[in-house]
Amino acid sequence: MRLYVPATIDLLGTWHAAGEVPVEDPGLLGAFQAPDDTEEGEYSALMSAADASAELLAGPGRRVVIVVEAAWSGGAVRARDWRAVHADLAERPAGADPDEDLGWFGTQEIPDLLR
């Protein structure tokens, strides 16, 4: 199962340092699953998670979505199950275009993304 977990740069930093997304965290509770394996279905889930990320920001900042590939049945989602991170390339003002695409980052690029 592929999940799209909305986050912020601060949440990404916290979760990356912990090596997991704890189930108690509200970001995971808002995870989105693609309705099917098509490119359109996955893009729809990604952009829904991006909208949820913007809501977590409640103002200017960078939307972040963690892509997780795992059979999740509750509990923490370990970092080893993260497949990629999508994020805005720069900080966005409040009210920016919600349809603007996110950049793709491999999990090995997370430390650079956090700088």
Number of C-alpha atoms within 10 A of each C-alpha: 10 21 25 29 27 31 31 23 21 13 16 22 17 13 18 17 12 12 15 18 24 17 13 11 12 13 20 20 13 17 22 22 21 19 11 11 11 10 9 12 13 19 14 16 21 27 20 23 27 31 18 22 24 24 14 18 18 10 13 13 18 21 27 31 30 27 23 23 16 15 11 12 7 11 11 15 21 16 17 12 15 22 17 19 24 22 23 18 14 11 11 15 11 12 10 11 9 12 10 10 15 19 12 14 16 12 19 11 12 16 12 8 16 11 7
